[in-house]
Amino acid sequence: MTWPPGRLASHYGVSKSPFTVGAQLEALSAADVRQIASLARLELSDAEVDDMRSQLSDILDRFRSLAEVPTDGVEQTGHWANIHSVTRPDQQGRSFMRDETVANAPDHDGEFLRVKPVLE
């Protein structure tokens, strides 16, 4: 399994996906960093490319260490908790009528509530 899938990879100009399950992650080249910067609409100097390459390679090294974690017998899951539904059903109840709401407001102009400005 790879991400992004082939069609997305070609759409974004990615020739190979670094996110292949079980694949060995390679060190990033300057061209890889420039491609990532291009996708993020960033302009980087040569010095910034070298700095980013170093930082991103360090991040990939940390992911390499995850490959050493024994996962035999661990079932794949999309979520760590066994949650079936995190939303409650809608319950119809009494809602405020406009006249009641306006009557309870500290300041109003006809049917409109007045509030202090929050932006200058």
MDAnalysis code that builds the backbone (N, CA, C; Angstrom):
import MDAnalysis as mda
import numpy as np

u = mda.Universe.empty(360, n_residues=120, atom_resindex=np.repeat(np.arange(120), 3), trajectory=True)
u.add_TopologyAttr("name", ["N", "CA", "C"] * 120)
u.add_TopologyAttr("resid", np.arange(1, 121))
u.add_TopologyAttr("resname", ["MET", "THR", "TRP", "PRO", "PRO", "GLY", "ARG", "LEU", "ALA", "SER", "HIS", "TYR", "GLY", "VAL", "SER", "LYS", "SER", "PRO", "PHE", "THR", "VAL", "GLY", "ALA", "GLN", "LEU", "GLU", "ALA", "LEU", "SER", "ALA", "ALA", "ASP", "VAL", "ARG", "GLN", "ILE", "ALA", "SER", "LEU", "ALA", "ARG", "LEU", "GLU", "LEU", "SER", "ASP", "ALA", "GLU", "VAL", "ASP", "ASP", "MET", "ARG", "SER", "GLN", "LEU", "SER", "ASP", "ILE", "LEU", "ASP", "ARG", "PHE", "ARG", "SER", "LEU", "ALA", "GLU", "VAL", "PRO", "THR", "ASP", "GLY", "VAL", "GLU", "GLN", "THR", "GLY", "HIS", "TRP", "ALA", "ASN", "ILE", "HIS", "SER", "VAL", "THR", "ARG", "PRO", "ASP", "GLN", "GLN", "GLY", "ARG", "SER", "PHE", "MET", "ARG", "ASP", "GLU", "THR", "VAL", "ALA", "ASN", "ALA", "PRO", "ASP", "HIS", "ASP", "GLY", "GLU", "PHE", "LEU", "ARG", "VAL", "LYS", "PRO", "VAL", "LEU", "GLU"])
u.atoms.positions = np.array([
    [0.845, -1.173, 0.000],
    [0.000, 0.000, 0.000],
    [0.890, 1.235, 0.000],
    [0.610, 2.178, -0.852],
    [1.388, 3.413, -0.892],
    [0.477, 4.612, -0.758],
    [1.039, 5.689, -0.254],
    [0.315, 6.957, -0.190],
    [1.244, 8.040, -0.659],
    [0.889, 8.902, -1.522],
    [-0.423, 8.951, -2.151],
    [-0.568, 7.879, -3.209],
    [-1.816, 7.464, -3.502],
    [-2.029, 6.463, -4.541],
    [-1.472, 6.943, -5.871],
    [-1.247, 6.023, -6.791],
    [-0.606, 6.333, -8.064],
    [-1.167, 7.540, -8.780],
    [-2.488, 7.639, -8.864],
    [-3.098, 8.748, -9.589],
    [-2.794, 10.071, -8.896],
    [-2.905, 10.101, -7.566],
    [-2.583, 11.328, -6.839],
    [-1.101, 11.646, -6.931],
    [-0.282, 10.618, -6.855],
    [1.159, 10.843, -6.925],
    [1.530, 11.514, -8.234],
    [0.969, 11.016, -9.341],
    [1.302, 11.624, -10.625],
    [0.693, 13.014, -10.745],
    [-0.483, 13.227, -10.137],
    [-1.114, 14.552, -10.174],
    [-0.236, 15.585, -9.477],
    [0.358, 15.199, -8.357],
    [1.187, 16.128, -7.603],
    [2.647, 16.094, -8.028],
    [2.951, 15.332, -9.045],
    [4.309, 15.308, -9.562],
    [5.270, 14.496, -8.716],
    [4.747, 13.563, -7.935],
    [5.594, 12.718, -7.099],
    [5.869, 11.443, -7.877],
    [7.148, 11.186, -8.146],
    [7.467, 10.014, -8.955],
    [7.475, 8.736, -8.129],
    [7.824, 8.851, -6.875],
    [7.823, 7.674, -6.008],
    [7.303, 8.102, -4.647],
    [6.566, 7.242, -4.024],
    [5.998, 7.579, -2.729],
    [6.942, 7.139, -1.620],
    [7.269, 8.034, -0.678],
    [8.096, 7.625, 0.454],
    [7.285, 6.889, 1.500],
    [5.966, 6.749, 1.288],
    [5.099, 6.174, 2.299],
    [4.644, 4.775, 1.936],
    [5.520, 3.966, 1.407],
    [5.204, 2.589, 1.086],
    [5.368, 1.758, 2.348],
    [4.323, 1.027, 2.702],
    [4.364, 0.224, 3.914],
    [5.459, -0.822, 3.789],
    [6.335, -0.883, 4.774],
    [7.403, -1.855, 4.792],
    [8.608, -1.473, 3.963],
    [8.565, -0.347, 3.281],
    [9.689, 0.066, 2.439],
    [10.742, 0.763, 3.283],
    [11.962, 0.703, 2.807],
    [13.054, 1.413, 3.455],
    [12.992, 2.875, 3.029],
    [12.958, 3.787, 3.981],
    [12.907, 5.211, 3.657],
    [14.294, 5.684, 3.262],
    [14.371, 6.375, 2.145],
    [15.645, 6.869, 1.648],
    [15.887, 8.279, 2.163],
    [17.150, 8.672, 2.188],
    [17.480, 10.047, 2.555],
    [16.964, 10.974, 1.467],
    [16.524, 12.138, 1.869],
    [16.001, 13.102, 0.902],
    [17.135, 13.784, 0.158],
    [16.920, 13.987, -1.114],
    [17.883, 14.745, -1.909],
    [17.437, 16.197, -1.949],
    [18.303, 17.065, -2.443],
    [17.949, 18.478, -2.597],
    [16.778, 18.614, -3.564],
    [16.736, 17.755, -4.592],
    [15.623, 17.792, -5.551],
    [14.303, 17.437, -4.869],
    [14.340, 16.469, -3.938],
    [13.133, 16.110, -3.192],
    [12.631, 17.296, -2.374],
    [13.553, 17.986, -1.714],
    [13.179, 19.138, -0.888],
    [12.610, 20.246, -1.762],
    [13.220, 20.465, -2.912],
    [12.700, 21.495, -3.828],
    [11.289, 21.129, -4.310],
    [11.045, 19.844, -4.567],
    [9.716, 19.396, -4.990],
    [8.693, 19.622, -3.878],
    [9.050, 19.281, -2.656],
    [8.156, 19.496, -1.515],
    [7.885, 20.986, -1.343],
    [8.921, 21.795, -1.448],
    [8.762, 23.248, -1.323],
    [7.857, 23.781, -2.426],
    [7.998, 23.249, -3.623],
    [7.157, 23.679, -4.741],
    [5.692, 23.354, -4.474],
    [5.431, 22.155, -3.959],
    [4.059, 21.766, -3.643],
    [3.470, 22.638, -2.542],
    [4.321, 23.091, -1.619],
    [3.875, 23.959, -0.525],
    [3.914, 25.426, -0.911],
    [4.280, 25.690, -2.158],
    [4.379, 27.068, -2.668],
    [5.377, 27.892, -1.854],
    [6.524, 27.282, -1.561],
    [7.591, 27.959, -0.825],
    [8.782, 28.180, -1.740],
    [9.405, 29.316, -1.599],
    [10.649, 29.587, -2.308],
    [11.780, 29.482, -1.291],
    [12.700, 28.561, -1.534],
    [13.806, 28.338, -0.609],
    [15.124, 28.649, -1.293],
    [16.019, 29.273, -0.537],
    [17.371, 29.499, -1.045],
    [18.134, 28.180, -0.974],
    [19.318, 28.131, -1.578],
    [20.128, 26.908, -1.524],
    [20.473, 26.541, -0.085],
    [20.768, 27.550, 0.734],
    [21.093, 27.294, 2.140],
    [19.877, 26.727, 2.877],
    [18.695, 27.270, 2.572],
    [17.475, 26.778, 3.214],
    [17.150, 25.363, 2.762],
    [17.420, 25.053, 1.497],
    [17.197, 23.692, 0.998],
    [18.086, 22.716, 1.756],
    [19.363, 23.071, 1.938],
    [20.280, 22.196, 2.680],
    [19.819, 22.016, 4.121],
    [19.379, 23.110, 4.743],
    [18.910, 23.051, 6.129],
    [17.652, 22.183, 6.232],
    [16.702, 22.383, 5.323],
    [15.465, 21.595, 5.324],
    [15.747, 20.126, 5.037],
    [16.685, 19.866, 4.126],
    [17.038, 18.479, 3.805],
    [17.549, 17.769, 5.047],
    [18.386, 18.464, 5.802],
    [18.921, 17.890, 7.034],
    [17.801, 17.644, 8.056],
    [16.945, 18.636, 8.235],
    [15.867, 18.502, 9.219],
    [14.868, 17.417, 8.820],
    [14.478, 17.394, 7.551],
    [13.520, 16.389, 7.098],
    [14.126, 14.989, 7.129],
    [15.420, 14.878, 6.848],
    [16.083, 13.573, 6.930],
    [16.102, 13.071, 8.368],
    [16.290, 13.983, 9.324],
    [16.233, 13.594, 10.742],
    [14.849, 13.063, 11.106],
    [13.820, 13.707, 10.582],
    [12.451, 13.252, 10.846],
    [12.239, 11.862, 10.258],
    [12.717, 11.645, 9.028],
    [12.584, 10.324, 8.407],
    [13.347, 9.266, 9.190],
    [14.501, 9.635, 9.763],
    [15.260, 8.692, 10.587],
    [14.440, 8.239, 11.790],
    [13.684, 9.143, 12.361],
    [12.832, 8.773, 13.503],
    [11.755, 7.777, 13.063],
    [11.241, 7.949, 11.855],
    [10.258, 6.993, 11.347],
    [10.913, 5.647, 11.061],
    [12.175, 5.660, 10.649],
    [12.883, 4.393, 10.413],
    [12.932, 3.564, 11.692],
    [13.078, 4.241, 12.832],
    [13.149, 3.504, 14.095],
    [11.823, 2.806, 14.398],
    [10.713, 3.327, 13.877],
    [9.420, 2.675, 14.089],
    [9.340, 1.332, 13.373],
    [10.108, 1.167, 12.309],
    [10.102, -0.097, 11.570],
    [10.649, -1.235, 12.425],
    [11.397, -0.899, 13.473],
    [11.985, -1.919, 14.336],
    [11.029, -2.384, 15.431],
    [9.897, -1.722, 15.587],
    [8.931, -2.104, 16.616],
    [8.263, -3.407, 16.193],
    [8.268, -4.428, 17.078],
    [7.635, -5.697, 16.709],
    [6.111, -5.541, 16.671],
    [5.529, -5.820, 15.525],
    [4.078, -5.682, 15.370],
    [3.418, -6.994, 14.970],
    [4.141, -8.102, 15.103],
    [3.556, -9.399, 14.771],
    [2.375, -9.665, 15.698],
    [1.266, -10.060, 15.108],
    [0.077, -10.375, 15.896],
    [-0.755, -9.160, 16.280],
    [-0.327, -7.975, 15.869],
    [-1.097, -6.769, 16.166],
    [-2.027, -6.511, 14.992],
    [-3.321, -6.442, 15.295],
    [-4.303, -6.242, 14.237],
    [-4.296, -4.789, 13.778],
    [-4.387, -4.594, 12.459],
    [-4.462, -3.249, 11.903],
    [-5.776, -2.613, 12.292],
    [-5.731, -1.329, 12.583],
    [-6.948, -0.621, 12.935],
    [-6.889, 0.799, 12.403],
    [-8.040, 1.370, 12.181],
    [-8.103, 2.751, 11.719],
    [-8.192, 3.723, 12.872],
    [-8.494, 3.216, 14.069],
    [-8.632, 4.085, 15.231],
    [-8.219, 3.295, 16.455],
    [-7.576, 3.936, 17.402],
    [-7.052, 3.237, 18.568],
    [-8.134, 2.876, 19.572],
    [-9.255, 3.576, 19.575],
    [-10.324, 3.288, 20.522],
    [-11.478, 2.600, 19.803],
    [-12.193, 1.775, 20.527],
    [-13.317, 1.054, 19.946],
    [-14.569, 1.928, 20.033],
    [-14.622, 2.953, 19.194],
    [-15.740, 3.887, 19.206],
    [-16.612, 3.604, 17.985],
    [-17.885, 3.405, 18.232],
    [-18.797, 3.141, 17.119],
    [-19.433, 4.424, 16.609],
    [-19.833, 5.299, 17.519],
    [-20.433, 6.566, 17.121],
    [-20.101, 7.604, 18.180],
    [-19.506, 8.679, 17.749],
    [-19.134, 9.724, 18.698],
    [-20.155, 10.852, 18.708],
    [-21.211, 10.719, 17.930],
    [-22.238, 11.753, 17.906],
    [-23.501, 11.232, 18.572],
    [-24.208, 12.121, 19.187],
    [-25.470, 11.738, 19.810],
    [-26.594, 11.994, 18.815],
    [-27.713, 11.325, 18.980],
    [-28.835, 11.597, 18.082],
    [-29.414, 12.987, 18.363],
    [-29.929, 13.613, 17.333],
    [-30.577, 14.910, 17.514],
    [-31.838, 14.733, 18.342],
    [-32.030, 15.654, 19.279],
    [-33.237, 15.626, 20.092],
    [-33.946, 16.958, 19.929],
    [-35.176, 16.889, 19.511],
    [-35.938, 18.107, 19.307],
    [-36.374, 18.641, 20.661],
    [-36.223, 19.926, 20.835],
    [-36.617, 20.553, 22.090],
    [-37.130, 21.952, 21.835],
    [-37.511, 22.604, 22.899],
    [-38.035, 23.957, 22.788],
    [-36.892, 24.893, 22.413],
    [-37.122, 25.741, 21.434],
    [-36.133, 26.751, 21.084],
    [-36.702, 28.120, 21.423],
    [-35.821, 29.075, 21.557],
    [-36.252, 30.417, 21.925],
    [-36.922, 31.102, 20.742],
    [-37.949, 31.827, 21.038],
    [-38.607, 32.648, 20.037],
    [-37.839, 33.962, 19.947],
    [-37.895, 34.587, 18.809],
    [-37.147, 35.820, 18.589],
    [-37.518, 36.890, 19.626],
    [-38.799, 37.063, 19.901],
    [-39.231, 38.095, 20.850],
    [-38.652, 37.853, 22.240],
    [-38.618, 36.586, 22.672],
    [-38.050, 36.258, 23.981],
    [-36.556, 36.574, 24.013],
    [-35.871, 36.231, 22.956],
    [-34.429, 36.459, 22.897],
    [-34.122, 37.944, 22.923],
    [-34.808, 38.719, 22.109],
    [-34.575, 40.165, 22.060],
    [-34.917, 40.795, 23.402],
    [-35.993, 40.348, 24.042],
    [-36.400, 40.906, 25.337],
    [-35.348, 40.660, 26.408],
    [-34.601, 39.577, 26.316],
    [-33.582, 39.249, 27.316],
    [-32.222, 39.872, 27.010],
    [-32.076, 40.468, 25.848],
    [-30.791, 41.054, 25.464],
    [-30.591, 42.381, 26.186],
    [-29.367, 42.670, 26.627],
    [-29.122, 43.939, 27.309],
    [-29.288, 45.144, 26.391],
    [-29.048, 44.975, 25.096],
    [-29.184, 46.089, 24.161],
    [-29.698, 45.547, 22.837],
    [-30.708, 46.198, 22.296],
    [-31.243, 45.738, 21.016],
    [-31.808, 46.919, 20.253],
    [-31.946, 46.722, 18.956],
    [-32.509, 47.734, 18.066],
    [-33.597, 47.037, 17.263],
    [-34.812, 47.175, 17.720],
    [-35.908, 46.466, 17.072],
    [-35.731, 44.977, 17.263],
    [-35.608, 44.252, 16.164],
    [-35.444, 42.795, 16.248],
    [-33.988, 42.351, 16.226],
    [-33.055, 43.312, 16.215],
    [-31.631, 42.985, 16.142],
    [-30.963, 43.164, 17.495],
    [-30.054, 42.250, 17.830],
    [-29.272, 42.362, 19.058],
    [-28.076, 43.259, 18.792],
    [-27.746, 44.102, 19.742],
    [-26.545, 44.930, 19.635],
    [-25.465, 44.313, 20.524],
    [-24.280, 44.211, 19.961],
    [-23.142, 43.705, 20.726],
    [-21.992, 44.674, 20.564],
    [-21.057, 44.620, 21.520],
    [-19.873, 45.470, 21.423],
    [-19.020, 44.987, 20.260],
    [-18.360, 45.908, 19.556],
    [-17.489, 45.485, 18.451],
    [-16.330, 44.629, 18.968],
    [-15.991, 43.615, 18.215],
    [-14.875, 42.754, 18.593],
    [-13.648, 43.022, 17.736],
    [-13.824, 43.694, 16.617],
    [-12.713, 44.053, 15.740],
    [-12.683, 45.560, 15.581],
    [-11.504, 46.100, 15.490],
    [-11.387, 47.541, 15.281],
    [-11.271, 47.865, 13.816],
])
